[in-house]
């Protein structure tokens, strides 16, 4: 809802899970098997998602869900639209998580910051797949503030720089 040019985000109980496209169906299958009582929606964009009443889907439809699943590409496409056009921006998620967080690199972490959420999770079995930048993107997705790196045992000046300037950071050996 937009009131006087300010987006009023409606708090909802749903968890938004962002992942590679290949995992969406696996999540649907596993949730149906292990948590059949949950209301699950696969979000494919405001206009194309099935399950909305009428044409497309709105924030009210999202609020009726327990879990909303989407892929990284849909997140980037949806939030790259006209300002506040996406229903994803009209709610405050209880939880937002990313599966295979190491794959959330270009645009995704920055886009995810635009979404209002109370809790953030990054799930990965491979925190570093090619470089230190992989970890920086995940920490940026989690919205760790500058200085928060000192809370971790792997804190370093390079990590601090990466959190401060994730786009400009390039791993150039040990510091």
C-alpha positions in Angstrom: 0.0 0.0 0.0 1.4 3.5 -0.9 0.3 6.4 1.2 1.6 9.9 0.5 4.5 8.4 -1.6 5.6 6.1 1.3 5.2 2.3 1.0 3.4 0.9 4.0 4.5 -2.7 4.2 2.1 -5.1 5.7 3.7 -7.6 8.2 3.0 -11.1 7.1 3.9 -14.5 8.6 5.2 -16.0 5.4 8.7 -17.1 4.6 10.2 -16.1 1.2 12.7 -18.6 -0.1 14.9 -17.6 -3.0 16.9 -20.2 -4.9 18.2 -21.4 -8.2 15.4 -22.3 -10.6 16.3 -25.9 -10.7 15.5 -26.3 -6.9 12.0 -24.8 -6.9 10.3 -28.0 -7.8 12.4 -30.0 -5.2 11.2 -27.5 -2.5 7.6 -27.9 -3.6 8.0 -31.7 -3.4 9.8 -31.7 0.0 7.3 -29.3 1.6 4.4 -31.4 0.4 6.0 -34.5 1.8 7.2 -33.2 5.1 4.9 -30.3 5.9 1.7 -30.9 3.9 -0.3 -28.5 6.1 1.7 -25.4 4.9 0.2 -23.2 2.2 3.0 -22.9 -0.5 3.0 -20.6 -3.5 5.5 -20.7 -6.3 6.0 -17.0 -7.2 6.8 -16.4 -10.9 6.2 -12.7 -11.0 3.2 -10.5 -10.2 1.4 -11.0 -13.5 2.2 -14.7 -14.1 1.9 -16.3 -10.7 -1.1 -18.7 -10.5 -3.2 -18.5 -7.4 -4.0 -14.9 -7.3 -7.6 -13.8 -7.5 -8.1 -12.2 -10.9 -5.2 -11.1 -13.0 -1.9 -11.7 -11.3 -1.1 -11.7 -7.6 -1.1 -9.0 -4.9 0.3 -8.5 -1.4 -2.9 -9.9 0.1 -2.4 -13.2 -1.8 1.2 -13.4 -0.4 -0.1 -12.8 3.1 -2.3 -15.9 2.8 0.7 -18.1 2.3 3.1 -19.9 4.8 5.9 -20.2 2.3 6.6 -18.4 -1.0 9.2 -20.0 -3.3 10.9 -18.1 -6.1 14.1 -18.2 -8.1 16.9 -15.7 -8.3 16.0 -14.6 -11.8 12.4 -13.8 -10.9 13.6 -11.8 -7.9 15.8 -9.7 -10.1 13.2 -9.3 -12.8 10.4 -8.5 -10.4 12.3 -5.9 -8.4 13.8 -4.4 -11.6 10.4 -3.2 -12.6 8.8 0.2 -12.0 9.3 1.4 -8.5 7.0 -0.4 -6.0 5.3 -2.4 -8.8 6.1 -5.7 -7.2 3.8 -7.1 -4.5 7.0 -8.4 -2.9 7.8 -4.8 -1.8 4.3 -4.3 -0.2 4.8 -6.8 2.6 7.2 -7.3 5.5 8.3 -10.9 5.4 8.7 -12.8 8.7 11.7 -14.6 7.2 13.6 -14.5 3.9 16.1 -17.1 3.1 18.2 -18.2 0.2 19.1 -21.7 -0.6 22.4 -22.3 -2.4 23.4 -18.8 -1.2 26.7 -19.0 -2.9 24.9 -18.8 -6.3 23.3 -15.4 -5.3 25.9 -13.1 -6.8 25.0 -10.6 -9.4 22.2 -8.3 -8.4 20.4 -10.7 -6.1 21.9 -9.6 -2.8 21.5 -5.9 -3.6 17.9 -6.5 -4.8 17.1 -8.5 -1.7 18.0 -5.6 0.6 15.0 -3.8 -0.9 12.6 -6.3 0.6 11.5 -5.8 4.2 12.1 -8.8 6.4 12.5 -9.5 10.1 14.7 -12.6 9.8 17.3 -13.5 7.2 18.9 -16.9 6.5 21.5 -17.9 3.9 21.7 -21.7 3.4 24.7 -23.1 1.6 26.9 -26.2 1.6 29.6 -24.4 -0.3 30.1 -20.9 1.2 33.2 -20.3 -1.1 32.9 -21.8 -4.6 35.4 -19.6 -6.5 36.6 -16.6 -4.4 36.2 -14.6 -1.3 33.5 -12.5 -3.2 31.1 -15.5 -2.8 31.1 -15.0 1.0 30.8 -11.2 0.8 27.7 -11.5 -1.4 26.1 -13.9 1.2 26.9 -11.6 4.1 25.5 -8.6 2.1 22.3 -10.6 1.5 22.1 -11.1 5.3 22.5 -7.3 5.6 25.3 -7.4 8.1 26.3 -3.9 9.0 29.8 -2.5 8.8 31.7 -3.6 11.8 29.5 -6.8 12.2 32.4 -8.8 10.8 34.2 -8.5 14.1 31.6 -10.9 15.6 32.9 -13.7 13.4 36.0 -15.8 14.0 37.0 -15.3 10.4 36.9 -11.5 10.6 39.6 -9.8 8.7 40.3 -6.4 7.1 39.5 -7.9 3.7 36.1 -9.0 5.0 35.4 -5.6 6.5 36.2 -3.9 3.2 34.0 -6.4 1.3 31.0 -5.6 3.6 31.6 -1.9 3.2 32.0 -2.0 -0.6 30.8 -5.3 -1.9 30.8 -4.3 -5.6 34.4 -2.9 -5.5 35.9 -5.6 -3.4 38.2 -8.0 -5.2 40.2 -10.6 -3.3 43.9 -9.8 -3.9 45.6 -12.3 -1.7 45.7 -12.4 2.1 45.6 -9.3 4.2 
